[in-house]
Amino acid sequence: MNETEFKEAIAAFATTPAEKLAMTDELDDIGIDSISVFELMINFEDQLGVGATKIDAVLSTVQDLYDHVQRAAALNNA
């Protein structure tokens, strides 16, 4: 999943449209709270495999969340 696809996926949960999202945006500032993060990860689990919803780090920016998704994908060979 590239950054553009990722932004499009999280825009469904954000108050900011995908084309205006920046990787440096704070999740709180774009309307993504902890429940939204969990819902997003459940959606990504179908693509990434088991364990995608396990979050063991603080995710505060779009980049943090993207990095987590990339790590989960790599661990599950997705």
Biopython code that builds the backbone (N, CA, C, O; Angstrom):
import numpy as np
from Bio.PDB.StructureBuilder import StructureBuilder

atoms = [
    (1, "MET", "N", (0.856, -1.177, 0.000)),
    (1, "MET", "CA", (0.000, 0.000, 0.000)),
    (1, "MET", "C", (0.898, 1.234, 0.000)),
    (1, "MET", "O", (1.752, 1.395, 0.872)),
    (2, "ASN", "N", (0.695, 2.091, -0.979)),
    (2, "ASN", "CA", (1.496, 3.309, -1.026)),
    (2, "ASN", "C", (0.804, 4.423, -0.221)),
    (2, "ASN", "O", (-0.310, 4.245, 0.272)),
    (3, "GLU", "N", (1.476, 5.558, -0.100)),
    (3, "GLU", "CA", (0.949, 6.659, 0.718)),
    (3, "GLU", "C", (-0.392, 7.177, 0.205)),
    (3, "GLU", "O", (-1.277, 7.497, 0.998)),
    (4, "THR", "N", (-0.545, 7.262, -1.099)),
    (4, "THR", "CA", (-1.793, 7.766, -1.666)),
    (4, "THR", "C", (-2.958, 6.840, -1.328)),
    (4, "THR", "O", (-4.022, 7.305, -0.920)),
    (5, "GLU", "N", (-2.766, 5.548, -1.492)),
    (5, "GLU", "CA", (-3.800, 4.567, -1.151)),
    (5, "GLU", "C", (-4.128, 4.620, 0.341)),
    (5, "GLU", "O", (-5.286, 4.518, 0.745)),
    (6, "PHE", "N", (-3.086, 4.780, 1.142)),
    (6, "PHE", "CA", (-3.269, 4.859, 2.589)),
    (6, "PHE", "C", (-4.081, 6.094, 2.963)),
    (6, "PHE", "O", (-5.010, 6.013, 3.766)),
    (7, "LYS", "N", (-3.734, 7.223, 2.386)),
    (7, "LYS", "CA", (-4.473, 8.457, 2.661)),
    (7, "LYS", "C", (-5.935, 8.327, 2.259)),
    (7, "LYS", "O", (-6.824, 8.803, 2.965)),
    (8, "GLU", "N", (-6.180, 7.688, 1.134)),
    (8, "GLU", "CA", (-7.560, 7.477, 0.697)),
    (8, "GLU", "C", (-8.321, 6.594, 1.689)),
    (8, "GLU", "O", (-9.501, 6.825, 1.955)),
    (9, "ALA", "N", (-7.645, 5.590, 2.230)),
    (9, "ALA", "CA", (-8.282, 4.683, 3.188)),
    (9, "ALA", "C", (-8.609, 5.397, 4.498)),
    (9, "ALA", "O", (-9.687, 5.196, 5.057)),
    (10, "ILE", "N", (-7.694, 6.223, 4.989)),
    (10, "ILE", "CA", (-7.969, 6.880, 6.273)),
    (10, "ILE", "C", (-8.886, 8.088, 6.130)),
    (10, "ILE", "O", (-9.486, 8.527, 7.110)),
    (11, "ALA", "N", (-9.002, 8.627, 4.922)),
    (11, "ALA", "CA", (-9.872, 9.785, 4.716)),
    (11, "ALA", "C", (-11.326, 9.464, 5.054)),
    (11, "ALA", "O", (-12.093, 10.357, 5.414)),
    (12, "ALA", "N", (-11.703, 8.205, 4.942)),
    (12, "ALA", "CA", (-13.067, 7.804, 5.292)),
    (12, "ALA", "C", (-13.351, 8.011, 6.778)),
    (12, "ALA", "O", (-14.509, 8.114, 7.183)),
    (13, "PHE", "N", (-12.305, 8.072, 7.582)),
    (13, "PHE", "CA", (-12.438, 8.260, 9.022)),
    (13, "PHE", "C", (-12.038, 9.661, 9.471)),
    (13, "PHE", "O", (-12.254, 10.033, 10.624)),
    (14, "ALA", "N", (-11.463, 10.426, 8.570)),
    (14, "ALA", "CA", (-10.910, 11.739, 8.912)),
    (14, "ALA", "C", (-11.873, 12.863, 8.537)),
    (14, "ALA", "O", (-12.819, 12.674, 7.772)),
    (15, "THR", "N", (-11.600, 14.032, 9.099)),
    (15, "THR", "CA", (-12.364, 15.223, 8.749)),
    (15, "THR", "C", (-11.699, 15.988, 7.607)),
    (15, "THR", "O", (-12.203, 17.020, 7.163)),
    (16, "THR", "N", (-10.573, 15.478, 7.141)),
    (16, "THR", "CA", (-9.795, 16.091, 6.062)),
    (16, "THR", "C", (-9.823, 15.165, 4.848)),
    (16, "THR", "O", (-9.611, 13.961, 4.992)),
    (17, "PRO", "N", (-10.079, 15.703, 3.662)),
    (17, "PRO", "CA", (-10.078, 14.845, 2.470)),
    (17, "PRO", "C", (-8.678, 14.308, 2.165)),
    (17, "PRO", "O", (-7.674, 14.916, 2.536)),
    (18, "ALA", "N", (-8.628, 13.175, 1.493)),
    (18, "ALA", "CA", (-7.360, 12.496, 1.209)),
    (18, "ALA", "C", (-6.344, 13.409, 0.536)),
    (18, "ALA", "O", (-5.162, 13.387, 0.880)),
    (19, "GLU", "N", (-6.799, 14.212, -0.422)),
    (19, "GLU", "CA", (-5.860, 15.055, -1.172)),
    (19, "GLU", "C", (-5.240, 16.169, -0.328)),
    (19, "GLU", "O", (-4.245, 16.770, -0.734)),
    (20, "LYS", "N", (-5.817, 16.448, 0.841)),
    (20, "LYS", "CA", (-5.265, 17.489, 1.705)),
    (20, "LYS", "C", (-4.507, 16.914, 2.906)),
    (20, "LYS", "O", (-3.939, 17.666, 3.699)),
    (21, "LEU", "N", (-4.498, 15.595, 3.040)),
    (21, "LEU", "CA", (-3.774, 14.971, 4.153)),
    (21, "LEU", "C", (-2.276, 15.036, 3.908)),
    (21, "LEU", "O", (-1.798, 14.804, 2.798)),
    (22, "ALA", "N", (-1.548, 15.358, 4.969)),
    (22, "ALA", "CA", (-0.091, 15.333, 4.932)),
    (22, "ALA", "C", (0.384, 14.271, 5.910)),
    (22, "ALA", "O", (-0.262, 14.026, 6.929)),
    (23, "MET", "N", (1.496, 13.649, 5.607)),
    (23, "MET", "CA", (2.022, 12.607, 6.484)),
    (23, "MET", "C", (2.387, 13.151, 7.860)),
    (23, "MET", "O", (2.457, 12.394, 8.828)),
    (24, "THR", "N", (2.617, 14.444, 7.951)),
    (24, "THR", "CA", (2.973, 15.062, 9.230)),
    (24, "THR", "C", (1.761, 15.497, 10.051)),
    (24, "THR", "O", (1.912, 15.949, 11.186)),
    (25, "ASP", "N", (0.560, 15.364, 9.484)),
    (25, "ASP", "CA", (-0.649, 15.763, 10.218)),
    (25, "ASP", "C", (-0.810, 14.939, 11.489)),
    (25, "ASP", "O", (-0.595, 13.727, 11.497)),
    (26, "GLU", "N", (-1.191, 15.621, 12.555)),
    (26, "GLU", "CA", (-1.517, 14.935, 13.804)),
    (26, "GLU", "C", (-2.870, 14.263, 13.629)),
    (26, "GLU", "O", (-3.800, 14.859, 13.087)),
    (27, "LEU", "N", (-2.980, 13.027, 14.087)),
    (27, "LEU", "CA", (-4.227, 12.292, 13.943)),
    (27, "LEU", "C", (-5.387, 13.031, 14.599)),
    (27, "LEU", "O", (-6.479, 13.100, 14.035)),
    (28, "ASP", "N", (-5.156, 13.584, 15.789)),
    (28, "ASP", "CA", (-6.210, 14.337, 16.486)),
    (28, "ASP", "C", (-6.709, 15.514, 15.647)),
    (28, "ASP", "O", (-7.903, 15.813, 15.630)),
    (29, "ASP", "N", (-5.789, 16.173, 14.955)),
    (29, "ASP", "CA", (-6.141, 17.356, 14.172)),
    (29, "ASP", "C", (-7.007, 17.032, 12.953)),
    (29, "ASP", "O", (-7.728, 17.894, 12.451)),
    (30, "ILE", "N", (-6.931, 15.786, 12.482)),
    (30, "ILE", "CA", (-7.728, 15.407, 11.310)),
    (30, "ILE", "C", (-8.939, 14.552, 11.704)),
    (30, "ILE", "O", (-9.598, 13.962, 10.848)),
    (31, "GLY", "N", (-9.219, 14.496, 12.996)),
    (31, "GLY", "CA", (-10.413, 13.810, 13.472)),
    (31, "GLY", "C", (-10.274, 12.315, 13.674)),
    (31, "GLY", "O", (-11.276, 11.610, 13.791)),
    (32, "ILE", "N", (-9.045, 11.822, 13.716)),
    (32, "ILE", "CA", (-8.808, 10.395, 13.947)),
    (32, "ILE", "C", (-8.488, 10.198, 15.427)),
    (32, "ILE", "O", (-7.458, 10.658, 15.921)),
    (33, "ASP", "N", (-9.393, 9.501, 16.128)),
    (33, "ASP", "CA", (-9.158, 9.208, 17.543)),
    (33, "ASP", "C", (-8.791, 7.734, 17.696)),
    (33, "ASP", "O", (-8.668, 7.020, 16.701)),
    (34, "SER", "N", (-8.616, 7.276, 18.927)),
    (34, "SER", "CA", (-8.170, 5.903, 19.153)),
    (34, "SER", "C", (-9.179, 4.885, 18.630)),
    (34, "SER", "O", (-8.787, 3.823, 18.146)),
    (35, "ILE", "N", (-10.454, 5.190, 18.719)),
    (35, "ILE", "CA", (-11.467, 4.274, 18.199)),
    (35, "ILE", "C", (-11.373, 4.208, 16.673)),
    (35, "ILE", "O", (-11.488, 3.130, 16.090)),
    (36, "SER", "N", (-11.164, 5.356, 16.030)),
    (36, "SER", "CA", (-10.993, 5.375, 14.574)),
    (36, "SER", "C", (-9.771, 4.569, 14.150)),
    (36, "SER", "O", (-9.815, 3.846, 13.155)),
    (37, "VAL", "N", (-8.681, 4.694, 14.905)),
    (37, "VAL", "CA", (-7.467, 3.941, 14.591)),
    (37, "VAL", "C", (-7.767, 2.446, 14.662)),
    (37, "VAL", "O", (-7.374, 1.685, 13.778)),
    (38, "PHE", "N", (-8.457, 2.036, 15.709)),
    (38, "PHE", "CA", (-8.792, 0.621, 15.860)),
    (38, "PHE", "C", (-9.679, 0.151, 14.705)),
    (38, "PHE", "O", (-9.453, -0.924, 14.149)),
    (39, "GLU", "N", (-10.683, 0.946, 14.342)),
    (39, "GLU", "CA", (-11.560, 0.592, 13.219)),
    (39, "GLU", "C", (-10.773, 0.496, 11.911)),
    (39, "GLU", "O", (-10.999, -0.405, 11.103)),
    (40, "LEU", "N", (-9.856, 1.428, 11.717)),
    (40, "LEU", "CA", (-9.006, 1.384, 10.528)),
    (40, "LEU", "C", (-8.191, 0.102, 10.489)),
    (40, "LEU", "O", (-8.090, -0.548, 9.448)),
    (41, "MET", "N", (-7.613, -0.257, 11.624)),
    (41, "MET", "CA", (-6.763, -1.431, 11.672)),
    (41, "MET", "C", (-7.571, -2.703, 11.435)),
    (41, "MET", "O", (-7.067, -3.651, 10.833)),
    (42, "ILE", "N", (-8.804, -2.733, 11.896)),
    (42, "ILE", "CA", (-9.665, -3.886, 11.609)),
    (42, "ILE", "C", (-9.891, -3.978, 10.096)),
    (42, "ILE", "O", (-9.859, -5.068, 9.524)),
    (43, "ASN", "N", (-10.116, -2.840, 9.462)),
    (43, "ASN", "CA", (-10.293, -2.831, 8.005)),
    (43, "ASN", "C", (-9.034, -3.308, 7.288)),
    (43, "ASN", "O", (-9.118, -4.043, 6.304)),
    (44, "PHE", "N", (-7.870, -2.891, 7.778)),
    (44, "PHE", "CA", (-6.615, -3.279, 7.151)),
    (44, "PHE", "C", (-6.276, -4.739, 7.413)),
    (44, "PHE", "O", (-5.527, -5.344, 6.646)),
    (45, "GLU", "N", (-6.815, -5.317, 8.487)),
    (45, "GLU", "CA", (-6.476, -6.690, 8.831)),
    (45, "GLU", "C", (-6.822, -7.672, 7.722)),
    (45, "GLU", "O", (-6.125, -8.672, 7.548)),
    (46, "ASP", "N", (-7.870, -7.411, 6.979)),
    (46, "ASP", "CA", (-8.215, -8.294, 5.865)),
    (46, "ASP", "C", (-7.079, -8.365, 4.852)),
    (46, "ASP", "O", (-6.824, -9.418, 4.267)),
    (47, "GLN", "N", (-6.408, -7.253, 4.652)),
    (47, "GLN", "CA", (-5.300, -7.199, 3.695)),
    (47, "GLN", "C", (-3.981, -7.635, 4.326)),
    (47, "GLN", "O", (-3.137, -8.236, 3.661)),
    (48, "LEU", "N", (-3.803, -7.326, 5.626)),
    (48, "LEU", "CA", (-2.503, -7.519, 6.261)),
    (48, "LEU", "C", (-2.365, -8.827, 7.009)),
    (48, "LEU", "O", (-1.252, -9.323, 7.184)),
    (49, "GLY", "N", (-3.456, -9.387, 7.448)),
    (49, "GLY", "CA", (-3.404, -10.611, 8.221)),
    (49, "GLY", "C", (-3.539, -10.353, 9.708)),
    (49, "GLY", "O", (-3.674, -9.213, 10.154)),
    (50, "VAL", "N", (-3.500, -11.425, 10.455)),
    (50, "VAL", "CA", (-3.674, -11.369, 11.902)),
    (50, "VAL", "C", (-2.573, -10.522, 12.530)),
    (50, "VAL", "O", (-1.425, -10.551, 12.088)),
    (51, "GLY", "N", (-2.929, -9.781, 13.548)),
    (51, "GLY", "CA", (-1.956, -8.982, 14.289)),
    (51, "GLY", "C", (-1.898, -7.528, 13.886)),
    (51, "GLY", "O", (-1.193, -6.749, 14.527)),
    (52, "ALA", "N", (-2.605, -7.138, 12.859)),
    (52, "ALA", "CA", (-2.551, -5.757, 12.405)),
    (52, "ALA", "C", (-3.131, -4.801, 13.437)),
    (52, "ALA", "O", (-2.707, -3.649, 13.530)),
    (53, "THR", "N", (-4.103, -5.279, 14.215)),
    (53, "THR", "CA", (-4.724, -4.384, 15.188)),
    (53, "THR", "C", (-3.911, -4.257, 16.464)),
    (53, "THR", "O", (-4.221, -3.421, 17.312)),
    (54, "LYS", "N", (-2.877, -5.073, 16.615)),
    (54, "LYS", "CA", (-2.022, -4.953, 17.794)),
    (54, "LYS", "C", (-1.131, -3.729, 17.627)),
    (54, "LYS", "O", (-0.251, -3.687, 16.767)),
    (55, "ILE", "N", (-1.381, -2.745, 18.464)),
    (55, "ILE", "CA", (-0.627, -1.498, 18.391)),
    (55, "ILE", "C", (0.186, -1.378, 19.663)),
    (55, "ILE", "O", (-0.366, -1.253, 20.756)),
    (56, "ASP", "N", (1.509, -1.417, 19.515)),
    (56, "ASP", "CA", (2.392, -1.393, 20.672)),
    (56, "ASP", "C", (3.230, -0.122, 20.746)),
    (56, "ASP", "O", (4.245, -0.081, 21.442)),
    (57, "ALA", "N", (2.810, 0.899, 20.038)),
    (57, "ALA", "CA", (3.534, 2.167, 20.039)),
    (57, "ALA", "C", (2.522, 3.310, 20.023)),
    (57, "ALA", "O", (1.351, 3.122, 19.692)),
    (58, "VAL", "N", (2.995, 4.480, 20.382)),
    (58, "VAL", "CA", (2.150, 5.661, 20.332)),
    (58, "VAL", "C", (2.075, 6.119, 18.878)),
    (58, "VAL", "O", (3.096, 6.339, 18.226)),
    (59, "LEU", "N", (0.864, 6.256, 18.392)),
    (59, "LEU", "CA", (0.644, 6.710, 17.025)),
    (59, "LEU", "C", (0.023, 8.093, 17.093)),
    (59, "LEU", "O", (-1.131, 8.243, 17.494)),
    (60, "SER", "N", (0.790, 9.107, 16.701)),
    (60, "SER", "CA", (0.256, 10.461, 16.821)),
    (60, "SER", "C", (0.124, 11.183, 15.479)),
    (60, "SER", "O", (-0.596, 12.177, 15.383)),
    (61, "THR", "N", (0.806, 10.698, 14.451)),
    (61, "THR", "CA", (0.722, 11.347, 13.141)),
    (61, "THR", "C", (0.278, 10.339, 12.075)),
    (61, "THR", "O", (0.276, 9.129, 12.300)),
    (62, "VAL", "N", (-0.090, 10.867, 10.929)),
    (62, "VAL", "CA", (-0.436, 10.013, 9.791)),
    (62, "VAL", "C", (0.756, 9.116, 9.466)),
    (62, "VAL", "O", (0.576, 7.935, 9.167)),
    (63, "GLN", "N", (1.959, 9.659, 9.522)),
    (63, "GLN", "CA", (3.174, 8.881, 9.242)),
    (63, "GLN", "C", (3.323, 7.733, 10.229)),
    (63, "GLN", "O", (3.658, 6.618, 9.830)),
    (64, "ASP", "N", (3.077, 7.988, 11.522)),
    (64, "ASP", "CA", (3.169, 6.926, 12.530)),
    (64, "ASP", "C", (2.221, 5.780, 12.190)),
    (64, "ASP", "O", (2.600, 4.610, 12.260)),
    (65, "LEU", "N", (1.002, 6.119, 11.827)),
    (65, "LEU", "CA", (0.009, 5.104, 11.496)),
    (65, "LEU", "C", (0.413, 4.356, 10.223)),
    (65, "LEU", "O", (0.290, 3.133, 10.154)),
    (66, "TYR", "N", (0.889, 5.084, 9.228)),
    (66, "TYR", "CA", (1.347, 4.466, 7.979)),
    (66, "TYR", "C", (2.502, 3.504, 8.250)),
    (66, "TYR", "O", (2.518, 2.389, 7.728)),
    (67, "ASP", "N", (3.463, 3.930, 9.062)),
    (67, "ASP", "CA", (4.600, 3.068, 9.401)),
    (67, "ASP", "C", (4.132, 1.803, 10.099)),
    (67, "ASP", "O", (4.656, 0.721, 9.834)),
    (68, "HIS", "N", (3.143, 1.925, 10.998)),
    (68, "HIS", "CA", (2.609, 0.757, 11.695)),
    (68, "HIS", "C", (1.983, -0.215, 10.696)),
    (68, "HIS", "O", (2.204, -1.423, 10.779)),
    (69, "VAL", "N", (1.210, 0.308, 9.761)),
    (69, "VAL", "CA", (0.574, -0.537, 8.746)),
    (69, "VAL", "C", (1.637, -1.226, 7.896)),
    (69, "VAL", "O", (1.506, -2.407, 7.573)),
    (70, "GLN", "N", (2.673, -0.501, 7.540)),
    (70, "GLN", "CA", (3.750, -1.086, 6.724)),
    (70, "GLN", "C", (4.471, -2.206, 7.486)),
    (70, "GLN", "O", (4.787, -3.247, 6.911)),
    (71, "ARG", "N", (4.729, -1.988, 8.780)),
    (71, "ARG", "CA", (5.375, -3.024, 9.596)),
    (71, "ARG", "C", (4.485, -4.263, 9.693)),
    (71, "ARG", "O", (4.960, -5.390, 9.552)),
    (72, "ALA", "N", (3.187, -4.045, 9.935)),
    (72, "ALA", "CA", (2.254, -5.170, 10.034)),
    (72, "ALA", "C", (2.215, -5.935, 8.713)),
    (72, "ALA", "O", (2.185, -7.166, 8.708)),
    (73, "ALA", "N", (2.215, -5.217, 7.607)),
    (73, "ALA", "CA", (2.192, -5.870, 6.295)),
    (73, "ALA", "C", (3.465, -6.689, 6.082)),
    (73, "ALA", "O", (3.414, -7.809, 5.574)),
    (74, "ALA", "N", (4.596, -6.126, 6.469)),
    (74, "ALA", "CA", (5.869, -6.842, 6.297)),
    (74, "ALA", "C", (5.913, -8.096, 7.167)),
    (74, "ALA", "O", (6.404, -9.137, 6.730)),
    (75, "LEU", "N", (5.411, -8.004, 8.378)),
    (75, "LEU", "CA", (5.407, -9.154, 9.275)),
    (75, "LEU", "C", (4.486, -10.259, 8.763)),
    (75, "LEU", "O", (4.718, -11.440, 9.024)),
    (76, "ASN", "N", (3.457, -9.876, 8.046)),
    (76, "ASN", "CA", (2.492, -10.846, 7.546)),
    (76, "ASN", "C", (2.646, -11.103, 6.051)),
    (76, "ASN", "O", (1.794, -11.733, 5.425)),
    (77, "ASN", "N", (3.750, -10.603, 5.490)),
    (77, "ASN", "CA", (4.047, -10.805, 4.066)),
    (77, "ASN", "C", (2.895, -10.394, 3.157)),
    (77, "ASN", "O", (2.618, -11.052, 2.154)),
    (78, "ALA", "N", (2.226, -9.300, 3.516)),
    (78, "ALA", "CA", (1.103, -8.830, 2.705)),
    (78, "ALA", "C", (1.563, -7.818, 1.683)),
    (78, "ALA", "O", (0.753, -7.310, 0.907)),
]
sb = StructureBuilder()
sb.init_structure("model")
sb.init_model(0)
sb.init_chain("A")
sb.init_seg("    ")
for serial, (resi, resn, name, xyz) in enumerate(atoms, 1):
    if name == "N":
        sb.init_residue(resn, " ", resi, " ")
    sb.init_atom(name, np.array(xyz, "f"), 0.0, 1.0, " ", f" {name:<3s}", serial, name[0])
structure = sb.get_structure()
